[in-house]
Amino acid sequence: MKHYSKPLSLYEIDLLHYTSVGSDKEYFADALILKAVDKNGINLYKKEDKENLLKYSKSDLELMYFEMFENELS
């Protein structure tokens, strides 16, 4: 599954920095929940998915995070 995103707003950047206080891994999971969409703009993850996302390694979450921002939708 390919991850896409719309650009982060300043509000969303602040929100991620204030809510993801645990670790880089948690930050990546929170960002995916907030911004990851499919090619049609439909959200891929919900808050309920966080526990499952945190089962991925930090490096896998990081790759998913960077992939979604490399594939920004307008």
JOVEN-V89999 format. One record per backbone hydrogen bond with DSSP energy under -0.5 kcal/mol. CO is the residue of the C=O (numbers start at 1). NH is the residue of the N-H. If there is no record, write none. Layout:
CO|NH ; CO|NH
This chain:
4|37 ; 5|73 ; 9|13 ; 10|14 ; 11|15 ; 12|16 ; 13|17 ; 14|18 ; 15|19 ; 16|20 ; 19|21 ; 23|27 ; 24|28 ; 25|29 ; 26|30 ; 27|31 ; 28|32 ; 29|33 ; 30|34 ; 31|35 ; 32|36 ; 36|44 ; 36|45 ; 37|4 ; 38|41 ; 42|38 ; 46|49 ; 47|50 ; 49|53 ; 50|54 ; 52|55 ; 53|56 ; 57|61 ; 58|62 ; 59|63 ; 60|64 ; 61|65 ; 62|66 ; 63|67 ; 64|68 ; 65|69 ; 66|70 ; 67|71 ; 69|72 ; 71|5 ; 73|7
